[in-house]
């Protein structure tokens, strides 16, 4: 899960860098993009890239939180069942 979080984080940074470059360089091709089909709000390619980077950053943060919760849960000590010497109900074929 950490690998997926790292991939989304790197992708968000790269998309943000590309969008920031497009905005700062005033990159405006001949066509304009409409945001969700709204004809009154035309966005440039750089603005679309910055919005995409924001969405990717949100996904990366969620993935990091899930990865940290998963690793914290797996680091906890043995459960009461396994500490008491009782089998956990899993066999070798189910593991």
N, C-alpha and C positions, 0 to 999 in steps of 0.2 A: 504494500500500500504506500510505503514511503517512496518507492520508485515512481509511482504514478503522480504523487504529490510533487516530486522533483521535476518530472517532465512538464507538468502543468505550470509550475513556477518559472522554469526556464522559458517555456513557450510564451507565457504572459510578459516576461521581460523583453523578449525579442520582438513581439508584436507591439509592445509599448514603445520600444526604441524606433521601430519603423514608422509608427504613427506620429511620434514626436518629430522625427526627421521630415516627414511629409508636411506637417503643419508648419514647422519652422522654415522650411524651404519654399513655402507657398506653392506647393504642388497641387495644381487644380487642372485636371484634364478637361477636355471639352464636355464630357458628360457629368451630370450631377446625380447623386444617389438620393432616393427618397427614403426616409426612415419609416419602416413598417407601412409603406404605401401612402403616407401622408404627403400630399402634394405641396403643402405650404412649408414644409421643413426640409430643405435640401441641404445635404451634408457633403463635405468633400471626402475624398478617400482617406485622408489623414484623420479626420474626425471619426470615421467609421472604424479605423484601426484602433484609435484610442478607446472607443466604446467596447470593441472586441477585447482589448487588453484588460479593461475593467472587469468584464464578465469572466475572462480567464483567471484573473486574480482572485475573484470571489470563489471560483471553483477550486483554485489552488489552496486558499485558506481553509475551505471546508475539508479538503482532502488531508491537509496537515493536521487539523483538529481530529479527524477520524483516525489518522495514523497514530497520533500521540495517545488517544484513548485506547486504541487497540494494543499498543506496546505497553501501556501502563497496566492494562488488564492481564496481559500475558506474563508480566513480571511479578504478579502477586504470588504469594506462597501457595502451598498445596491446600486443597479444599479439605473440609472436615471428613468427607468420605474416604479420601485417599490417606489422610493422616490416621484414621482409625483402623486402617488395614483392610477395609472393605473394598471389593473390586468396584471399579467405576462403571461397569456394564459394557465396556468396549472390548471387543476381541481383536486379535491380530488382523483378522480379515477386514474389520471395520476401520482400522487406524490408517 
